[in-house]
Amino acid sequence: MSAAPRAPLRHPPMPAATEAHAGELAAVLAGWRLWQESVSASERTIADRARTIKNLVGFAGCGPLEITPAHIIGFMTRPGLTPGTRLTYHGAISAYSAYLVAAGLREDDPVGRVPKPRRRAGLPRPISEAQLQAVLAAANRRTTRMMILLAAFEGLRVHEIAKIRGDDFDLDAGLLYVVGKGAKEATLPVHPLVLAGAAGFPADGWWFPSPRNDGPIHRTAVGKTIHDTLARAGVHATPHQLRHYYGTALLRNGANLRVVQELMRHSSVATTALYTEVSDVQRRDAIAGLFAGV
């Protein structure tokens, strides 16, 4: 089965053919939401997965229980999608299909006949020390500076920064409690610069409250704030590259890769390796140390 080429849309509108299945789709996603909540999936994961399935159903033009392997392959091989995006889609659709089978809504798992995309080994993209200094100098507000410090010296992702509260810190012990990707909980040592800056923030409640409601600001607001500061400093980078800096700097300062894995809160040390950069000097020193006594 071959599908006509489609423009790569991140959030495509639901085609008219899918409107007939809108009620069924909403009911299935509601049941899946409860299933995911029962295993403590994060709200972000649930929302992102639901968006993927809505887009898949819209692409396929069929009911949410009628997805075929051909539909999935066509959806994942649209022009313009990166290998990482394809892998993310595959993970979301796999979780959805597993739920359908477990809940008795389908007898077969269509993802079982779909090849899993391979992730290309990514190159680390840390900013330099000089660039980080320039970015901190360009941070013209106390809150902006703290967002950058949390990214570069605690390794926090933008959605983790958005939800930071004063009561997440034990300042006496120098520890920070974080609920990260996949609702994983961790306790991190607090960097001295973060510790010093914490005095200017509330001891409890949100550090970055939303101006519209009682919750925190959205992760996109954090991303935009950091992105704009990078641009003012003349640094062509993304907010996530501050996290790359964190992992690379830890390794260069002598931290064991296993320790860096713990501090970056990765499930696999292989993932940590993608965030770290080994310099030419380190490689030369390693080779020079071989058989030094010969």
C-alpha positions as CSV (number, residue, x, y, z in Angstrom):
1,M,0.0,0.0,0.0
2,S,1.5,3.3,-1.1
3,A,0.3,6.7,0.3
4,A,0.4,9.9,-1.6
5,P,3.1,12.3,-0.5
6,R,1.9,14.6,2.3
7,A,3.5,17.8,3.7
8,P,5.2,17.2,7.0
9,L,3.0,19.0,9.6
10,R,3.8,18.9,13.2
11,H,0.2,19.2,14.4
12,P,-1.9,18.7,11.2
13,P,-5.6,19.4,11.5
14,M,-8.0,16.5,11.6
15,P,-9.2,15.7,8.1
16,A,-12.9,15.7,7.4
17,A,-12.9,11.9,6.9
18,T,-11.9,11.5,10.5
19,E,-14.7,13.6,11.9
20,A,-17.0,10.6,11.8
21,H,-14.6,8.8,14.2
22,A,-14.1,11.8,16.5
23,G,-16.3,10.5,19.3
24,E,-14.8,7.0,19.2
25,L,-11.3,8.5,19.2
26,A,-12.1,10.7,22.2
27,A,-13.4,7.7,24.1
28,V,-10.4,5.5,23.3
29,L,-8.0,8.3,24.3
30,A,-9.9,8.9,27.6
31,G,-9.5,5.3,28.5
32,W,-5.9,5.3,27.5
33,R,-5.3,8.4,29.7
34,L,-6.7,6.6,32.8
35,W,-4.5,3.6,31.9
36,Q,-1.4,5.8,31.7
37,E,-2.2,7.7,34.9
38,S,-2.5,4.4,36.7
39,V,1.2,3.8,35.9
40,S,2.2,7.4,36.8
41,A,2.9,8.6,33.3
42,S,3.6,12.3,33.3
43,E,1.0,14.8,31.9
44,R,3.5,15.8,29.3
45,T,3.9,12.2,28.1
46,I,0.2,11.6,28.0
47,A,-0.5,14.8,26.0
48,D,2.3,14.2,23.5
49,R,1.2,10.6,22.9
50,A,-2.4,11.6,22.5
51,R,-1.4,14.3,19.9
52,T,0.6,11.7,18.0
53,I,-2.4,9.3,17.9
54,K,-4.8,12.0,16.8
55,N,-2.4,12.9,13.9
56,L,-2.0,9.2,13.0
57,V,-5.8,8.7,12.9
58,G,-6.1,11.9,10.8
59,F,-3.4,10.7,8.4
60,A,-5.0,7.2,8.1
61,G,-8.6,8.5,7.7
62,C,-10.0,5.5,9.7
63,G,-11.2,4.7,13.1
64,P,-8.8,4.6,16.1
65,L,-9.1,0.8,16.3
66,E,-8.5,0.2,12.6
67,I,-4.9,1.4,12.3
68,T,-2.8,-1.0,10.1
69,P,0.9,-1.4,9.8
70,A,0.7,0.3,6.4
71,H,-0.9,3.4,8.0
72,I,1.9,3.5,10.7
73,I,4.7,3.1,8.1
74,G,3.2,5.8,5.9
75,F,2.8,8.2,8.8
76,M,6.3,7.7,10.1
77,T,8.0,7.9,6.6
78,R,6.5,11.3,5.6
79,P,9.1,13.6,4.1
80,G,10.8,16.0,6.5
81,L,10.7,13.9,9.7
82,T,14.0,13.5,11.5
83,P,15.1,10.1,12.7
84,G,14.5,11.2,16.3
85,T,11.0,12.3,15.5
86,R,10.3,8.9,13.8
87,L,11.6,7.1,16.8
88,T,9.4,9.2,19.1
89,Y,6.3,8.5,17.0
90,H,7.1,4.8,17.0
91,G,7.3,4.8,20.8
92,A,4.0,6.6,21.2
93,I,2.2,4.3,18.7
94,S,3.8,1.2,20.4
95,A,2.4,2.3,23.8
96,Y,-1.0,3.0,22.2
97,S,-1.1,-0.4,20.5
98,A,0.0,-2.3,23.6
99,Y,-2.8,-0.6,25.5
100,L,-5.4,-1.6,22.9
101,V,-4.4,-5.2,23.1
102,A,-4.2,-5.2,26.9
103,A,-7.6,-3.6,27.2
104,G,-9.2,-6.1,24.9
105,L,-9.9,-3.5,22.2
106,R,-7.8,-5.3,19.6
107,E,-6.5,-8.8,19.2
108,D,-3.4,-7.9,17.2
109,D,-0.7,-5.4,17.7
110,P,-0.1,-3.6,14.4
111,V,3.3,-2.2,15.6
112,G,4.6,-5.7,15.7
113,R,4.9,-5.7,11.9
114,V,6.4,-2.2,11.7
115,P,10.3,-1.9,11.7
116,K,11.6,0.3,14.5
117,P,13.5,3.4,13.3
118,R,17.1,3.5,14.1
119,R,18.4,6.6,16.0
120,R,21.5,8.1,14.5
121,A,24.3,8.7,17.0
122,G,24.0,12.3,17.7
123,L,27.0,14.6,18.1
124,P,27.3,16.6,21.3
125,R,26.6,20.3,21.0
126,P,27.7,21.9,24.2
127,I,28.3,25.7,24.3
128,S,31.7,26.8,25.4
129,E,32.8,28.3,28.7
130,A,33.2,31.7,27.0
131,Q,29.8,31.5,25.4
132,L,28.2,30.6,28.8
133,Q,29.9,33.6,30.3
134,A,28.5,35.8,27.5
135,V,25.0,34.4,28.0
136,L,25.0,35.0,31.8
137,A,26.2,38.6,31.1
138,A,23.3,39.1,28.7
139,A,20.8,37.8,31.3
140,N,19.2,41.2,32.2
141,R,16.7,39.9,34.8
142,R,17.2,37.8,38.0
143,T,14.7,35.2,36.8
144,T,16.4,34.8,33.4
145,R,19.8,34.4,35.1
146,M,18.4,31.7,37.4
147,M,16.8,29.8,34.4
148,I,20.2,29.7,32.7
149,L,22.0,28.6,35.9
150,L,19.5,25.8,36.5
151,A,20.0,24.6,32.9
152,A,23.8,24.9,32.8
153,F,24.7,24.0,36.4
154,E,22.0,21.5,37.4
155,G,21.3,20.1,33.9
156,L,17.6,20.8,34.1
157,R,15.3,20.6,31.0
158,V,13.1,23.6,30.2
159,H,9.9,21.9,31.5
160,E,11.7,21.0,34.7
161,I,12.9,24.6,35.2
162,A,9.3,25.9,34.6
163,K,8.0,23.8,37.6
164,I,10.8,24.6,40.1
165,R,9.4,25.5,43.6
166,G,11.2,26.9,46.6
167,D,10.2,23.9,48.6
168,D,12.0,21.6,46.1
169,F,15.2,22.8,47.8
170,D,16.9,21.8,51.0
171,L,19.3,24.7,51.2
172,D,20.8,23.5,54.5
173,A,21.8,20.2,52.9
174,G,22.5,21.8,49.5
175,L,20.0,19.5,47.7
176,L,17.4,19.9,44.9
177,Y,14.5,17.6,44.4
178,V,13.4,17.2,40.7
179,V,10.6,15.3,39.0
180,G,12.0,14.9,35.5
181,K,11.2,13.2,32.2
182,G,8.9,10.2,32.6
183,A,8.0,11.4,36.1
184,K,11.3,10.1,37.4
185,E,12.3,11.6,40.8
186,A,15.8,12.6,41.7
187,T,17.8,14.6,44.2
188,L,20.7,16.7,42.9
189,P,23.5,18.6,44.7
190,V,22.9,22.3,44.3
191,H,25.7,24.3,42.6
192,P,27.1,27.2,44.6
193,L,25.9,29.7,42.0
194,V,22.3,28.4,42.2
195,L,22.6,28.2,46.0
196,A,23.6,31.9,46.2
197,G,20.9,33.0,43.8
198,A,18.2,31.0,45.7
199,A,18.2,33.7,48.4
200,G,16.3,36.0,46.0
201,F,13.5,33.6,45.4
202,P,10.5,32.3,47.5
203,A,11.3,29.6,50.1
204,D,8.1,27.9,48.9
205,G,5.8,28.1,45.9
206,W,6.6,28.5,42.2
207,W,9.9,30.3,41.4
208,F,8.5,31.2,37.9
209,P,4.7,31.7,38.4
210,S,2.4,32.1,35.5
211,P,0.8,35.6,35.2
212,R,-2.4,34.0,34.0
213,N,-3.2,31.4,36.7
214,D,-2.0,29.9,40.0
215,G,0.4,27.5,38.3
216,P,3.9,27.9,36.9
217,I,4.8,29.4,33.5
218,H,4.7,27.0,30.5
219,R,7.9,25.3,29.4
220,T,7.7,27.2,26.1
221,A,8.1,30.5,28.0
222,V,11.2,29.2,29.6
223,G,12.6,28.1,26.3
224,K,11.8,31.5,24.7
225,T,13.4,33.4,27.5
226,I,16.6,31.4,27.3
227,H,16.6,31.4,23.5
228,D,16.3,35.2,23.4
229,T,19.1,35.6,25.9
230,L,21.3,33.3,23.8
231,A,20.5,35.5,20.8
232,R,21.4,38.7,22.6
233,A,24.7,37.2,23.6
234,G,25.4,36.3,20.0
235,V,25.4,32.6,20.7
236,H,23.7,30.5,18.1
237,A,22.5,27.6,20.2
238,T,19.4,26.1,21.7
239,P,18.4,26.1,25.4
240,H,19.0,22.3,25.5
241,Q,22.6,22.9,24.6
242,L,23.1,24.3,28.2
243,R,22.3,20.8,29.4
244,H,24.9,19.4,26.9
245,Y,27.4,21.8,28.5
246,Y,26.5,20.4,31.9
247,G,27.3,16.8,30.9
248,T,30.4,17.7,29.0
249,A,31.8,20.0,31.8
250,L,31.2,17.3,34.4
251,L,33.2,14.8,32.4
252,R,36.0,17.2,31.6
253,N,36.3,18.0,35.3
254,G,37.0,14.4,36.0
255,A,33.6,13.0,36.9
256,N,33.2,9.3,36.1
257,L,30.7,8.6,33.3
258,R,28.5,6.6,35.6
259,V,28.4,9.6,38.0
260,V,27.5,11.9,35.1
261,Q,24.7,9.4,34.1
262,E,23.2,9.8,37.6
263,L,23.5,13.6,37.6
264,M,21.9,13.8,34.2
265,R,19.2,11.3,35.2
266,H,19.6,9.0,32.2
267,S,18.3,5.4,32.3
268,S,21.3,4.3,30.1
269,V,24.9,5.3,30.2
270,A,24.7,5.1,26.3
271,T,22.4,8.1,26.4
272,T,24.8,10.0,28.6
273,A,27.6,9.4,26.1
274,L,25.6,11.3,23.5
275,Y,25.6,14.4,25.7
276,T,29.3,14.3,26.5
277,E,32.2,15.5,24.3
278,V,35.6,14.0,24.5
279,S,38.2,16.6,23.5
280,D,41.2,16.0,21.2
281,V,43.5,16.8,24.2
282,Q,41.8,14.1,26.3
283,R,42.1,11.5,23.5
284,R,45.8,12.4,22.9
285,D,46.5,12.1,26.7
286,A,44.7,8.8,26.8
287,I,46.9,7.4,24.0
288,A,50.1,8.9,25.4
289,G,49.4,7.1,28.7
290,L,49.4,3.6,27.1
291,F,52.5,1.5,28.0
292,A,54.1,4.6,29.6
293,G,56.6,2.4,31.4
294,V,57.9,0.7,28.2
